[in-house]
Amino acid sequence: MDILSTVENLRNRLSYDDAPAINNALQASLQTATVSLSMMLRTSFARQDYLDIFSIRAMVRQGSQPAAYLRLKAGFLTADPTSILWGSQVSEITSGGGTDLRSVGNGSVVIDRRTGTIAVHDIEMSNSYVSVEYSAGFETDKEGVYQNVPEWLIDAVEVLAIVFLDTHYPGFRGERPGDLAALKMRRQQVGLDIQPYVRYVPSAEFPISTLIKG
């Protein structure tokens, strides 16, 4: 199972010895923390190519101006989407047709690569469809460690891994507080720390279908 930081990094952070039992416990804790952060941030970390299809039934109104917000299947885009197509039918935008939203005259398309969200302003798209083709996630090395991970995410997975270590491997806890209330509070603190990075957009449209291409 792939992890967001290395056993060596976590071991050095805790000033632990390099021993098989310790390393196994740290590996398991990092795996659990990585899965937990994926759920908390609402995205996969694995490098994939995606094609998302959205159905826009109605626009959000900001005064008299229309807007739409799209939350892609995944965050941490590797680059801007290769295509953002708009059309009246799904068949139109999946067969090479449709209109590139970024080419519409007075419209504005804002892409947030980290959160995997797209904001479209001043383009009336009610009762239409949008397709977004993009790549997202992190490559892994031969040890199954994600590469080029942001520092804030490495810190979050290591802090959360220590909580799981103290919960499931109390023999390695040392002097850190390990009662249930303290462990719950420490885990909640991680949730608060990553709150600015959670993929939450009010009124966002979710894909009606996603094709994972690789």
Summary of the structure (lengths in Angstrom):
residues: 214
radius of gyration: 20.9
end to end distance: 18.1
largest distance: 64.3
contacts: 634
relative contact order: 0.23
helix: 35%
strand: 27%
